């Protein structure tokens, strides 16, 4: 084999190895980036789920200050069903005997969104606080597929009782 042929063969090998290197990088980009992004999204969701768990365990749930005894007729008149009565927001109801005030505090506004909900139920007649519900939730943070709804995680996932109406209102001695 002549020197010229050896040089041509070496040149062809360089070109082939360059093409192979390009294919390897292209595969790394096409496969590696989505896998890395997916892993990042899942890790970020896991972190915020852990934070929500900590916050829920610290002050999530219901605190009952006073229970209200309702007769069957009062329960029905207040629109009761399944052991609870609907309690409207104070600003949306002028004549409801029991109302609530809800405050939502955004802890994280970007994706995933994390918020704290605090809802307090009052007896309108004397503005006495009957109970308070605190819950935290994470919404979103998923790998963007465009076909699925956003996932969520909240105090409810930890089996923390959030049924404030059932805990405050007692219908004829039953709970």
Secondary structure, DSSP 4 states (H G I P E B T S, - for coil): --HHHHHHHHHHHHHHHHHHHHHHHHHIIIIIHHHHHHHHHHHHHHHHHHHHHHHHHHH-EEEES--EEE-HHHHHHTT-BTTB---EEGGG-SS-SEEEEEEEEEEE-SSSEEEEEEEEEEETTTTEEEEEEEEEEEE------SSSPPPEEEGGGGT----HHHHHEEETTB-
